[in-house]
Amino acid sequence: MADEAQQDKTEQATPKRREDARKKGDVPRSRELTMTGVMLSGAGGLLLLAEPMGRNLLQAFGQGFSIERELLLDSRYLAPAFAEIAAKGMLSLLPLAVVLLLAVFLSATAIGGWSFSMKATSFKPERLNPLKGLKRVFSANALNELVKAMAKFSLVAAIAVTWLWWSADDLLSLGRQPIATAVRDALKICGVSLLVVSTGLIFIAAVDVPFQLWQYQKKLRMTRQQVKDEFKETEGRPEVKSRIRTMQQQIATRRMMEEIPGADVVITNPTHFAVALKYDQQGSGAPRVIAKGKDLVAKRIREIAAENGVPLFSAPPLARVLFRITEIGDDIPASLYTAVAQVLAYIFQLNETLRPGQKRPMAPVPDVNEDDYPAPGRAARVSTDGE
């Protein structure tokens, strides 16, 4: 058989292979989509929060620049004052930080979903191999990433330069505005600039996402031999399943044979079939099948019954019907109550001590029509005599 690595991976990944890859933390990701999501969210956050953020930042700056000269020389005042101003500045930026954090999480899981695996963060000694590191640096994938980075930088730089040239008057006018208005307008200009620059990233992400999905599907493809091996592992190898079934049958047969010494009677064919019955008056009140078999198994049932003094009763039609329509552990069907009762009554009479001069009871002949009890999957014979 050809080496698996040399076979063509022409088969789509199975659900099990996808699930195994996800458990290892291997899911499709697009850095361009993540960057685009962060940029757009940052632009929206700046535009929506420009006024309250500008007001809070202005208050923090004003508090910092309005400290009296005498207090600047007081070391006990300066540190707490700086901590208070820094805390106000951080709180003013906190809403934007929350928006960016949510954007990073949502955009990163947009195409691959949430996946956390310790295997992805585990230490791998082969990563320290310098030769493999050089191969990765000078590989076709590294060249592809370099081309993508240069194209992305060129596109974003062209959009940014064009926008800055277009909005140069607005930027220069900030110096002629009051400080409060200038801070608010500066934040809005930053938001609009991010939004404009993000248009180029949207185009890049629209190209990169399908490419990453295609590349991920290609990486997970399997050879036909891999699909066959996975099916065997999942469904079980035929030889193993056959062995398990054989062992289960052996265990069930051994357990069945252990029940025969407690039977009240074994109804035989007399050679091909044997069905052991036990009548427990404390149970459901109906005789129960505790063992059955045909050919060699029937022979073994008869041998165990003879060794343990269990009576054998030859009734071929009844034995065949019981073997056909009952399973081990089942009560006999109500339609056979009369026939089985005749047999049990005869056996119980034989077990009683005969008084002097008492005749041995005559063996009954159970009236059982086998045509009334077809094998499973076979219809009963239809009467054609007009009845």
C-alpha positions, 0 to 999 in steps of 0.5 A, a space after each residue: 500500500 502506498 505511503 499515506 503521506 503520498 496519497 492525494 487528500 481528495 476527501 472532505 474532512 469528516 465531523 470527527 476530524 473537525 471535532 478533533 481539530 477543534 479540541 486541539 484549538 485548530 479553528 479557522 481564523 482571520 487576522 484581517 477580520 479581527 483588525 477590521 472589527 477592532 478598527 470599526 469598533 474604535 471608530 464607532 466608539 470615538 464618534 459616539 463617546 467623543 463628547 463625554 470622553 472629551 469633557 472628562 479628559 479636559 477636566 483631568 488635564 485642567 486639574 493637572 495644570 491648575 495645581 498651585 506652585 506651592 503644592 508642587 513642592 509638597 511631596 505628600 500632595 503630588 503623588 496622591 494628586 497624580 494618582 487621582 488625575 491618572 484615575 480620572 483619565 483611565 475612567 474616561 477611556 474605560 468605555 472605549 476600552 470595553 468596546 475595543 475588548 468586545 470587538 477583539 473577542 467577537 471578531 476573532 470568533 466570527 468565523 471559527 467560533 469560540 475554542 479554548 484548548 490547552 493543547 494549543 498553548 502546550 510546550 513543543 520542543 520542535 518549535 525551538 529547532 532553528 532549522 525549522 524556524 528558518 524553513 518557516 521564515 523562508 517558506 512559501 507561506 511566509 512569502 505569501 504573508 509578506 506580499 499580503 502585508 505589503 499590499 495591505 500597508 500600501 492600500 491603508 497608507 494610500 487611503 490615510 494620506 488621501 484622507 489627511 490631505 482632504 481634511 487638512 483644513 479641519 485639522 489646522 482649525 483645531 488650533 483656533 478653537 477653544 480648548 473644550 471644543 478642540 478636544 471634542 472635535 479632535 476625537 471626532 476627527 480621529 473617529 472619522 479617520 479610523 472609519 475611512 481607513 477601515 474601508 480599505 481593511 473591509 476590502 482586505 477582510 472580504 478577500 481574506 476570510 474566504 481564503 482562510 476558510 478555503 485554506 482551512 478546509 484544504 488542510 483538513 482534507 483526508 485521504 481515502 485510507 484515513 477515512 476508512 481507518 477513522 470509520 473502523 475506529 469509530 464504528 469498530 473493526 469488523 473482526 473486533 465486533 465479531 469477536 465481541 459478539 462471539 464472546 457475548 454469545 458464549 457468556 449468554 449461553 453459559 449463563 443459560 446453561 446454569 439455569 437449566 438445573 432449576 427447570 421443571 421440564 425440558 420440552 424437546 423435538 426430541 433431537 433438534 430443539 429443546 426448550 427449558 421451562 420453569 413454573 414459579 407460582 410466586 411470580 407472574 403465574 405463567 411458566 417462563 422460558 429459561 433456556 432454549 436451543 437447537 441442534 448442538 445447543 439442544 443436545 447440551 441442554 438435554 445432557 445437563 437436564 439428564 445430569 440434574 434429574 430434570 424431566 424431558 418431555 417429547 412434544 415436537 410441535 410444541 417445542 418448535 413453536 416455543 423455540 420460534 416465538 419466545 425468547 429467554 426470560 419470556 413468559 409463554 404466550 397465553 395461547 399456549 397456556 393449555 398445552 404447557 399446563 398439560 405437560 406440567 401437570 403430567 410432570 408434577 404427577 410423575 414426581 408424586 409418590 405412586 400409591 400401591 396399585 396406582 397406575 402411571 399417568 398417561 402422557 398428554 399430547 398437546 394440541 398445537 397447530 404450528 401454522 398458527 405461529 409463523 416465524 417472525 417476518 413470515 405471514 400465517 398460512 391463510 385458510 382456504 377451506 372457507 372457515 
